[in-house]
Amino acid sequence: MTRSFIQGFLSVLSVAVVLTGCGKSANQAASSDAASSPASSPSGSASPKREAAPRPKPIIVAADTSISVVLDEPLGSKTSTVGQTFAATVQAPVEVDGRVAIPKGSHATGIVKEAKPAGRFKGGAVLAMELTSVTVAEKDYEIQTSAHTVTSVGKGKRTAAMVGGGAGGGAAIGAVAGGGKGAAIGALIGAAAGTGGAGLTGNRDITLPAETPLSFKLLQPLEVRAR
């Protein structure tokens, strides 16, 4: 009877050990599922994810749009050189559909495309510039614009008139003084005097001081990142 009791006790103990192991496995699985499941709201439902706000669309500034600037430094047909860069400031905001693409006061950079001083006897001065970049919200945008060209009218006609007037005057004086030979000498003297006067009173070179307003047109569309 003692042997049967012992066998029965061992059988009950074995069943208890098995049941204890199964309970631990179930508790561990439940803990693992709870850890991996998303956080729930107090009501038991999962909290919704926040959708990212849509990024604003870039602003497209069309070709042929005018950009008005003022020079930050002086330029001149005689003092500037081809390829020289210059700084400018946007004078008026550029807007597209009510949105400001290029604010007033934005920094702009340009380049001198042509700088030709006035000729001594004929030929006017030429000064041509283009914008190459504009800065918006600390970002530089490369641009292509039409050239802003300033020219001075040559004074070849005035020079010819002065030379002719001088020669004629000299010839008249020479004729009174000594006839035909005197007229020829007088004509040469008068022509030299007239030419000298024209050289001294020749063309003035172009000078654009700082704060001079200039206007350029975009040759290609400009895409500005919205802020």
C-alpha positions in Angstrom: 0.0 0.0 0.0 2.9 2.3 0.7 4.3 1.6 -2.8 1.0 2.4 -4.4 0.7 5.7 -2.4 4.2 6.7 -3.4 3.4 6.0 -7.1 0.2 8.0 -6.9 2.0 10.9 -5.2 4.6 11.0 -7.9 2.0 11.0 -10.6 0.2 14.0 -9.0 3.5 15.8 -8.7 4.3 15.3 -12.3 1.0 16.7 -13.4 1.5 19.7 -11.2 4.9 20.4 -12.7 3.5 20.2 -16.2 0.7 22.5 -15.5 3.0 25.0 -13.8 5.3 25.1 -17.0 2.3 25.6 -19.3 1.1 28.6 -17.2 4.6 30.3 -17.3 4.7 29.9 -21.1 1.2 31.4 -21.5 2.2 34.4 -19.3 5.4 35.0 -21.2 3.6 34.9 -24.6 1.0 37.3 -23.3 3.7 39.7 -22.0 5.5 39.5 -25.4 2.3 40.3 -27.3 1.6 43.3 -25.0 5.1 44.7 -25.5 4.9 44.4 -29.3 1.4 45.8 -29.7 1.0 49.6 -30.4 0.1 51.9 -27.6 -3.6 52.2 -27.0 -5.6 55.1 -25.9 -7.5 55.0 -22.6 -10.6 53.8 -24.5 -8.7 50.9 -25.8 -8.4 52.0 -29.5 -5.0 52.7 -31.1 -4.0 56.4 -31.4 -4.1 57.6 -35.1 -0.8 58.6 -36.8 -0.3 62.3 -37.6 0.0 62.9 -41.3 2.9 65.1 -42.4 1.8 68.6 -43.6 2.1 68.9 -47.4 5.1 71.0 -48.5 4.2 74.3 -50.3 4.6 74.2 -54.0 7.6 76.2 -55.5 6.9 79.5 -57.1 7.6 79.6 -60.9 8.6 83.1 -62.1 7.9 83.2 -65.9 10.3 84.2 -68.5 10.1 87.9 -69.6 9.4 88.9 -66.0 11.1 92.2 -65.1 13.5 92.4 -62.1 14.2 95.9 -61.0 17.4 96.6 -59.0 19.6 99.4 -57.8 23.4 99.3 -58.0 25.3 98.8 -54.8 28.5 100.1 -56.5 29.4 102.5 -59.3 30.0 101.2 -62.9 31.5 103.0 -65.9 32.3 102.5 -69.5 35.9 103.6 -68.8 36.4 102.2 -65.3 34.7 98.8 -65.6 36.0 95.8 -67.4 34.3 92.9 -69.3 33.7 90.0 -66.9 33.6 92.2 -63.8 31.0 91.3 -61.3 28.9 93.8 -59.4 26.4 93.8 -56.6 22.9 95.1 -56.6 19.7 95.1 -54.5 16.2 94.2 -55.7 14.2 97.5 -55.7 10.6 96.1 -56.0 9.2 92.6 -55.0 8.5 90.1 -57.8 5.1 88.4 -57.2 3.4 85.5 -58.8 -0.3 85.0 -58.2 -0.1 87.1 -55.0 2.9 85.2 -53.6 6.2 87.0 -53.2 8.9 85.1 -55.2 11.7 87.6 -54.8 11.3 90.0 -51.9 12.3 93.7 -52.0 15.8 94.1 -50.7 17.1 90.7 -51.9 20.7 90.6 -52.9 21.5 90.3 -56.6 24.8 89.8 -58.5 25.6 90.8 -62.1 28.3 90.8 -64.6 29.6 93.5 -67.0 29.2 92.1 -70.6 30.6 95.1 -72.5 32.5 98.2 -71.4 33.7 100.5 -74.2 35.0 104.0 -73.5 34.2 106.8 -75.8 36.5 107.4 -78.8 38.7 110.4 -78.9 37.4 111.6 -82.2 34.3 109.5 -82.9 32.3 106.6 -81.6 30.2 106.6 -78.4 30.7 104.8 -75.2 28.9 101.5 -74.4 28.2 99.8 -71.0 26.2 96.5 -70.9 25.3 94.5 -67.8 23.4 91.3 -67.0 22.1 89.7 -63.8 23.5 86.3 -63.0 22.0 85.4 -59.6 19.5 86.5 -56.9 19.4 85.4 -53.2 16.1 84.5 -51.6 15.9 83.2 -48.1 19.6 82.7 -47.9 19.6 80.5 -51.1 21.3 81.6 -54.3 19.5 81.1 -57.6 21.3 81.3 -60.9 19.4 83.3 -63.5 19.8 84.5 -67.1 18.6 87.9 -68.0 18.6 90.3 -70.9 21.3 92.9 -71.0 20.8 96.4 -69.8 22.8 98.5 -72.2 23.6 102.2 -71.9 25.2 104.0 -74.8 26.4 107.5 -75.6 25.9 109.0 -79.1 29.2 109.4 -81.0 30.1 112.9 -82.0 31.7 112.2 -85.3 29.3 114.8 -87.1 30.2 117.4 -84.6 33.9 116.7 -85.0 33.6 116.9 -88.9 31.6 120.2 -88.5 34.3 121.7 -86.3 37.1 120.6 -88.6 35.3 122.0 -91.6 34.5 125.3 -89.9 38.1 125.7 -88.8 39.4 125.0 -92.3 37.0 127.5 -93.8 37.8 130.1 -91.3 41.5 129.7 -91.9 41.0 129.9 -95.6 39.1 133.1 -95.4 41.7 134.6 -93.2 44.5 133.4 -95.5 42.8 134.8 -98.5 42.6 138.3 -97.0 46.2 138.1 -95.8 47.9 136.8 -98.9 45.7 135.6 -101.7 45.7 132.0 -103.0 48.9 130.9 -101.3 47.8 132.5 -98.0 44.4 130.8 -98.3 46.0 127.4 -98.6 48.2 128.0 -95.5 45.3 129.4 -93.6 43.2 126.4 -94.4 45.8 124.1 -93.0 46.1 126.1 -89.8 42.3 126.3 -89.5 41.9 122.5 -89.9 44.5 121.8 -87.3 42.9 124.2 -84.9 39.4 122.7 -85.5 40.7 119.1 -85.0 42.4 120.0 -81.8 39.2 121.6 -80.4 37.2 118.5 -81.3 39.6 116.2 -79.5 39.5 118.3 -76.3 35.7 118.5 -76.3 35.2 114.8 -77.2 32.6 112.4 -75.9 31.9 111.8 -72.2 32.2 108.3 -70.9 29.2 106.6 -69.2 29.2 106.6 -65.4 26.5 104.9 -63.3 26.8 105.8 -59.6 25.6 103.6 -56.8 21.8 103.6 -56.3 21.3 103.8 -60.1 18.1 101.9 -61.0 18.3 99.2 -63.7 15.8 96.8 -65.1 16.4 93.3 -66.5 14.1 90.6 -68.0 14.4 86.9 -67.3 15.3 84.8 -70.3 14.2 81.5 -68.7 11.7 80.7 -66.0 13.0 80.7 -62.4 11.8 78.2 -59.8 11.9 79.6 -56.3 11.5 77.3 -53.3 8.5 78.4 -51.2 9.3 79.3 -47.6 
